């Protein structure tokens, strides 16, 4: 009996011990579960941070690629000053860079495009990449407000369509062969002026640009617009340096350069040419009688008559004040004299506007001196001196006449 009681007591004690261990195990399990949950939460937080960091790295890498693309475009456009040299290589770089950047964002699209320049309040095609010209339904010209590119010009904002050929704003009929495409048209701004439109095609159709894509397009458009403006400013400055601001004829310096070049050509090929020096008769009297505005209008009108009645390869310049000069290759003394007489007669017959009314005859005439290579001089200075001497003789002999240099004394014609 005592042995049984002892065994029961032992079993009871062992059971209590097991209960205590079980409670302890449950508490440990709860602690471990709590620790495990905290660990999982920390891992999730770390994973999210890692994903964020990776996205930032990818974004930074993309930004670096975009900056590199912009630098390439700037370097390409800055290589040239003339507009016709800038556009095509710059467009090529834009199309290639856009496609590379979109591929870096896992967008499998092909890119092509072109550049329109603003002309007479419309657009004229100036460069094309990846599109055959005959596939453009516009024929290379677009009016403001017409089709996608014209809408960009009129609104001064970027215009986008994912399916160009079915978009109601698309008004030009394309010939067969052009597949549907997404279309982005970006205005090109130089200061406050729109100077053109950059358009990009994306195939297959349906491409939707993200904000980062739009930032790319507008950055490209901004740089192109600035460089177009710079090229046009350069062309204006260059033109002012070459041409007289009032008459549009070549300046004296540039005319003398043409004379030197023609002299070299004539010597090499044993050819002849004529040099005409002309002066508006009594120009001071015209200014004093009718005013300087009328004097300027006479200078412009005489310049137009000279330009209109010369051959394509003749060169006309304003030599100074009311004096003009003409270089007539292959003309010789006889041909130069005949051309001079035609010009003299045209000016004499011209009616000029005097104080708002057309005068039947306002007394505007010109005198002209003619010299020829090689007969009258072997250098530019000798020929100018000879033609000027003949002009002086025409003035001395009564004005409104043509005199030809003869080596001793100019001969009136």
C-alpha positions as CSV (number, residue, x, y, z in Angstrom):
1,X,0.0,0.0,0.0
2,X,2.7,2.4,0.9
3,X,4.5,1.6,-2.3
4,X,1.4,2.4,-4.3
5,X,1.0,5.8,-2.6
6,X,4.6,6.6,-3.3
7,X,4.2,5.8,-6.9
8,X,1.1,8.0,-7.2
9,X,2.9,10.8,-5.5
10,X,5.8,10.4,-7.9
11,X,3.5,10.4,-10.9
12,X,1.7,13.5,-9.6
13,X,5.0,15.3,-9.2
14,X,6.1,14.3,-12.6
15,X,2.8,15.5,-14.1
16,X,3.2,18.9,-12.4
17,X,6.6,19.1,-13.8
18,X,5.4,18.3,-17.3
19,X,2.7,21.0,-16.9
20,X,5.3,23.5,-15.9
21,X,7.5,22.6,-18.8
22,X,4.5,22.8,-21.2
23,X,3.6,26.3,-19.9
24,X,7.2,27.3,-20.3
25,X,7.3,25.8,-23.8
26,X,4.2,27.8,-24.8
27,X,5.6,31.0,-23.4
28,X,8.9,30.4,-25.3
29,X,6.9,29.6,-28.4
30,X,5.0,32.8,-28.0
31,X,8.2,34.7,-27.6
32,X,9.7,33.0,-30.5
33,X,6.6,33.7,-32.6
34,X,6.8,37.3,-31.6
35,X,10.5,37.5,-32.5
36,X,9.8,35.7,-35.7
37,X,7.0,38.1,-36.7
38,X,9.3,41.0,-35.8
39,X,12.0,39.5,-38.0
40,X,9.6,39.0,-40.9
41,X,8.4,42.6,-40.6
42,X,12.0,43.8,-40.5
43,X,12.8,41.7,-43.6
44,X,9.7,43.1,-45.4
45,X,10.8,46.6,-44.4
46,X,14.3,45.9,-45.6
47,X,13.0,44.4,-48.9
48,X,10.8,47.5,-49.5
49,X,13.8,49.7,-48.8
50,X,15.9,47.6,-51.2
51,X,13.3,47.8,-53.9
52,X,13.1,51.6,-53.4
53,X,16.9,51.9,-53.5
54,X,17.0,49.7,-56.7
55,X,14.3,51.9,-58.2
56,X,16.3,55.0,-57.3
57,X,19.4,53.4,-58.8
58,X,17.4,52.5,-62.0
59,X,16.0,56.0,-62.1
60,X,19.4,57.6,-61.5
61,X,20.8,55.3,-64.3
62,X,18.0,56.4,-66.6
63,X,18.6,60.1,-65.7
64,X,22.3,59.6,-66.5
65,X,21.4,58.0,-69.8
66,X,19.0,60.9,-70.5
67,X,21.7,63.5,-69.6
68,X,24.1,61.7,-71.9
69,X,21.6,61.7,-74.7
70,X,21.0,65.5,-74.2
71,X,24.8,66.1,-74.2
72,X,25.1,64.1,-77.5
73,X,22.3,66.2,-79.1
74,X,23.8,69.5,-77.8
75,X,27.3,68.5,-79.1
76,X,25.8,67.5,-82.5
77,X,23.8,70.7,-82.9
78,X,26.7,72.9,-81.6
79,X,29.0,71.5,-84.3
80,X,27.4,73.7,-86.9
81,X,26.2,77.3,-87.3
82,X,24.2,77.0,-90.5
83,X,20.6,75.8,-90.1
84,X,20.7,73.4,-93.1
85,X,23.7,71.6,-91.5
86,X,22.2,71.4,-88.0
87,X,18.8,69.8,-88.6
88,X,19.4,66.3,-90.1
89,X,22.3,65.2,-87.8
90,X,20.4,66.6,-84.8
91,X,17.2,64.7,-85.8
92,X,19.2,61.5,-86.3
93,X,20.6,61.8,-82.8
94,X,17.1,62.6,-81.3
95,X,15.5,59.5,-82.9
96,X,18.3,57.2,-81.9
97,X,18.5,58.6,-78.3
98,X,14.7,58.4,-77.9
99,X,14.7,54.8,-78.9
100,X,17.6,53.9,-76.6
101,X,16.0,55.6,-73.7
102,X,12.6,53.9,-74.2
103,X,14.3,50.5,-74.5
104,X,16.0,51.2,-71.2
105,X,12.5,51.5,-69.7
106,X,11.6,48.2,-71.2
107,X,9.4,49.7,-73.9
108,X,9.8,47.8,-77.2
109,X,9.0,50.5,-79.7
110,X,10.6,51.7,-82.9
111,X,11.0,55.4,-83.3
112,X,11.1,57.6,-86.5
113,X,10.4,61.3,-87.0
114,X,11.0,64.6,-88.6
115,X,11.3,68.4,-88.1
116,X,9.1,71.0,-89.6
117,X,10.1,74.7,-89.7
118,X,7.7,77.6,-89.4
119,X,7.3,79.4,-92.7
120,X,4.5,81.9,-93.6
121,X,2.4,80.9,-90.5
122,X,2.6,77.2,-91.6
123,X,5.0,74.3,-91.4
124,X,7.5,73.2,-94.1
125,X,9.3,69.8,-93.8
126,X,13.1,70.3,-93.2
127,X,14.4,66.9,-92.0
128,X,13.2,63.3,-91.9
129,X,14.4,60.1,-90.3
130,X,13.0,56.6,-90.8
131,X,10.0,57.7,-92.9
132,X,9.8,57.8,-96.7
133,X,8.8,61.3,-97.8
134,X,6.1,59.9,-100.1
135,X,4.3,58.3,-97.1
136,X,3.6,61.7,-95.6
137,X,0.1,62.7,-96.6
138,X,0.8,66.4,-96.1
139,X,3.4,66.5,-99.0
140,X,5.8,68.4,-96.7
141,X,3.6,71.3,-95.9
142,X,1.1,71.8,-93.0
143,X,-1.1,74.8,-92.1
144,X,-1.4,75.9,-88.5
145,X,-4.2,73.9,-86.8
146,X,-4.2,71.2,-89.5
147,X,-3.5,67.6,-88.5
148,X,-1.4,66.7,-85.4
149,X,1.7,68.8,-86.1
150,X,-0.4,71.8,-87.2
151,X,-2.4,71.4,-83.9
152,X,0.9,71.6,-82.0
153,X,1.8,74.8,-83.8
154,X,-1.5,76.4,-83.2
155,X,-1.8,75.4,-79.6
156,X,1.9,76.0,-78.7
157,X,1.6,72.7,-76.7
158,X,2.7,69.1,-77.2
159,X,0.1,67.1,-78.9
160,X,-0.1,63.2,-78.6
161,X,-2.2,60.4,-80.0
162,X,-1.7,56.7,-79.5
163,X,-3.4,55.7,-82.8
164,X,-2.6,58.4,-85.4
165,X,-4.4,57.1,-88.4
166,X,-7.8,56.8,-86.6
167,X,-7.5,60.0,-84.6
168,X,-10.1,62.6,-85.8
169,X,-7.4,65.3,-85.6
170,X,-5.4,63.5,-88.3
171,X,-6.7,65.1,-91.5
172,X,-4.2,64.0,-94.2
173,X,-4.9,60.9,-96.2
174,X,-1.8,58.7,-96.2
175,X,-1.0,56.5,-99.2
176,X,-0.7,52.8,-98.6
177,X,2.3,51.5,-96.8
178,X,2.3,53.6,-93.6
179,X,1.3,51.5,-90.7
180,X,-0.6,53.0,-87.7
181,X,1.6,54.6,-85.1
182,X,1.6,56.7,-82.0
183,X,2.4,60.3,-82.8
184,X,3.9,63.0,-80.6
185,X,4.3,66.6,-81.9
186,X,6.4,69.0,-79.9
187,X,6.6,72.7,-80.5
188,X,10.1,74.1,-80.9
189,X,10.5,77.3,-79.1
190,X,13.3,79.9,-79.4
191,X,12.5,82.5,-76.7
192,X,8.8,83.4,-77.1
193,X,8.7,82.4,-80.8
194,X,7.7,79.0,-82.2
195,X,10.3,78.2,-84.9
196,X,9.2,74.6,-85.8
197,X,7.7,71.3,-84.7
198,X,9.5,68.1,-83.9
199,X,7.3,65.0,-84.6
200,X,8.0,61.4,-83.5
201,X,6.3,58.2,-84.7
202,X,6.2,55.2,-82.4
203,X,5.4,51.7,-83.7
204,X,3.6,49.6,-82.9
205,X,0.6,52.0,-82.3
206,X,-0.7,52.3,-78.8
207,X,2.4,53.5,-77.1
208,X,1.5,55.7,-74.1
209,X,4.2,58.1,-72.9
210,X,4.9,58.4,-69.2
211,X,5.7,61.7,-67.5
212,X,9.4,60.8,-67.7
213,X,9.0,60.2,-71.5
214,X,7.3,63.6,-71.9
215,X,10.2,65.2,-70.1
216,X,12.6,63.7,-72.6
217,X,10.6,64.9,-75.6
218,X,10.2,68.4,-74.3
219,X,13.9,68.6,-73.3
220,X,14.9,67.5,-76.8
221,X,12.4,70.0,-78.3
222,X,13.8,72.8,-76.1
223,X,17.4,72.2,-77.2
224,X,16.5,72.0,-80.9
225,X,14.4,75.2,-80.7
226,X,17.3,77.1,-79.1
227,X,19.7,75.9,-81.8
228,X,17.4,76.8,-84.6
229,X,17.0,80.3,-83.1
230,X,20.8,80.5,-82.8
231,X,21.3,79.4,-86.4
232,X,18.8,81.9,-87.7
233,X,20.4,84.7,-85.7
234,X,23.8,83.7,-87.2
235,X,22.3,83.8,-90.7
236,X,20.8,87.3,-90.1
237,X,24.1,88.6,-88.8
238,X,26.0,87.0,-91.7
239,X,23.6,88.4,-94.2
240,X,23.9,91.9,-92.6
241,X,27.7,91.6,-92.9
242,X,27.5,90.5,-96.6
243,X,24.5,92.6,-97.8
244,X,23.8,96.3,-97.6
245,X,21.0,96.8,-95.1
246,X,19.0,99.3,-97.2
247,X,19.3,97.9,-100.8
248,X,20.0,94.2,-100.2
249,X,22.9,94.4,-102.6
250,X,26.4,93.1,-101.7
251,X,28.5,95.5,-99.6
252,X,31.6,97.0,-101.2
253,X,33.9,94.6,-99.3
254,X,32.1,91.6,-100.5
255,X,31.7,92.9,-104.0
256,X,35.5,93.4,-104.2
257,X,35.9,89.8,-103.0
258,X,33.7,88.6,-105.9
259,X,35.7,90.8,-108.3
260,X,39.0,89.3,-107.1
261,X,37.6,85.8,-107.5
262,X,36.3,86.5,-111.0
263,X,39.6,88.1,-112.0
264,X,41.5,84.9,-111.0
265,X,39.0,82.7,-112.9
266,X,39.2,84.9,-116.0
267,X,43.0,84.7,-115.9
268,X,43.1,80.9,-115.5
269,X,40.6,80.3,-118.3
270,X,41.6,83.3,-120.5
271,X,38.1,84.7,-120.3
272,X,36.7,88.3,-120.2
273,X,34.3,90.2,-118.0
274,X,32.9,93.7,-117.6
275,X,32.8,96.0,-114.6
276,X,30.1,98.6,-114.4
277,X,30.3,101.6,-112.0
278,X,27.1,103.7,-111.8
279,X,25.9,106.7,-109.8
280,X,22.5,108.3,-109.4
281,X,22.6,111.7,-111.0
282,X,22.1,114.8,-108.7
283,X,21.2,112.6,-105.8
284,X,21.8,115.4,-103.3
285,X,19.2,117.6,-105.1
286,X,16.7,114.7,-104.9
287,X,17.3,114.5,-101.1
288,X,17.1,118.2,-100.6
289,X,13.9,118.6,-102.8
290,X,11.9,115.5,-101.7
291,X,13.5,114.5,-98.4
292,X,15.7,111.6,-97.3
293,X,12.9,109.1,-97.2
294,X,12.3,109.7,-100.9
295,X,16.1,109.4,-101.4
296,X,16.1,106.0,-99.7
297,X,13.1,104.8,-101.8
298,X,15.1,105.8,-104.9
299,X,18.1,103.8,-103.8
300,X,15.9,100.8,-103.2
301,X,14.1,101.2,-106.5
302,X,17.3,101.5,-108.5
303,X,18.7,98.5,-106.7
304,X,15.6,96.4,-107.6
305,X,15.9,97.5,-111.2
306,X,19.5,96.5,-111.3
307,X,18.9,93.1,-109.6
308,X,15.8,92.3,-111.8
309,X,17.6,93.0,-115.1
310,X,20.8,91.1,-114.5
311,X,21.7,87.5,-115.4
312,X,21.7,84.9,-112.6
313,X,25.5,84.9,-112.4
314,X,26.0,88.6,-112.5
315,X,26.9,90.3,-109.2
316,X,25.6,93.7,-108.0
317,X,26.8,95.7,-105.1
318,X,26.4,99.1,-103.4
319,X,29.8,100.7,-103.6
320,X,29.0,103.6,-101.4
321,X,26.3,106.3,-101.0
322,X,24.4,106.5,-104.3
323,X,27.1,104.6,-106.2
324,X,26.5,101.0,-107.4
325,X,28.6,98.4,-109.2
326,X,28.0,95.4,-111.4
327,X,30.2,92.5,-112.3
328,X,29.3,90.8,-115.6
329,X,31.2,87.6,-116.3
330,X,31.8,86.7,-119.9
331,X,30.3,90.0,-121.1
332,X,33.4,91.8,-122.3
333,X,33.4,95.5,-123.2
334,X,30.5,95.3,-125.8
335,X,28.3,93.1,-123.6
336,X,28.9,95.3,-120.6
337,X,28.1,98.5,-122.5
338,X,24.9,97.0,-123.8
339,X,23.8,95.9,-120.3
340,X,24.7,99.4,-118.9
341,X,22.6,101.1,-121.6
342,X,19.6,98.9,-120.7
343,X,19.9,99.8,-117.0
344,X,20.2,103.5,-117.8
345,X,17.1,103.5,-120.0
346,X,15.1,101.5,-117.4
347,X,15.9,104.0,-114.6
348,X,15.1,106.9,-116.9
349,X,11.7,105.4,-117.7
350,X,10.8,104.5,-114.1
351,X,8.1,106.5,-112.3
352,X,8.9,107.2,-108.7
353,X,6.5,108.0,-105.8
354,X,7.0,111.6,-104.6
355,X,5.2,112.7,-101.4
356,X,2.4,110.1,-101.8
357,X,1.7,110.7,-105.6
358,X,3.2,108.9,-108.6
359,X,5.2,111.4,-110.6
360,X,5.4,110.9,-114.3
361,X,9.0,111.9,-114.1
362,X,10.9,112.8,-111.0
363,X,14.2,113.5,-112.7
364,X,15.9,110.3,-111.5
365,X,18.6,109.2,-113.9
366,X,21.9,107.3,-113.6
367,X,25.3,107.6,-115.2
368,X,27.4,104.5,-115.9
369,X,31.1,103.8,-116.6
370,X,32.2,100.5,-118.2
371,X,35.6,98.8,-118.1
372,X,36.5,95.3,-119.3
373,X,39.1,92.7,-118.4
374,X,41.8,92.2,-119.8
375,X,41.6,95.2,-122.1
376,X,41.3,98.0,-119.4
377,X,43.1,96.5,-116.5
378,X,45.0,93.4,-115.1
379,X,44.2,93.9,-111.4
380,X,41.0,94.7,-109.5
381,X,42.3,98.1,-108.6
382,X,43.1,98.9,-112.2
383,X,39.7,97.9,-113.4
384,X,37.9,99.8,-110.7
385,X,40.0,102.9,-111.5
386,X,39.1,102.5,-115.2
387,X,35.4,102.1,-114.7
388,X,35.4,105.0,-112.2
389,X,37.2,107.2,-114.8
390,X,34.5,106.3,-117.4
391,X,31.8,107.1,-114.8
392,X,33.4,110.5,-114.2
393,X,33.4,111.2,-117.9
394,X,29.7,110.3,-118.1
395,X,29.0,112.8,-115.3
396,X,31.2,115.5,-116.9
397,X,29.6,115.0,-120.3
398,X,26.1,115.8,-119.0
399,X,24.9,112.8,-116.9
400,X,22.2,110.2,-117.8
401,X,24.6,108.4,-120.2
402,X,27.0,105.4,-120.5
403,X,30.7,105.9,-121.1
404,X,33.1,103.2,-122.0
405,X,36.8,103.3,-120.9
406,X,39.1,103.5,-123.9
407,X,42.5,103.7,-122.1
408,X,43.1,107.4,-122.8
409,X,39.8,109.1,-122.6
410,X,36.5,107.3,-122.0
411,X,34.1,107.2,-124.9
412,X,30.5,108.2,-124.5
413,X,27.9,105.7,-125.8
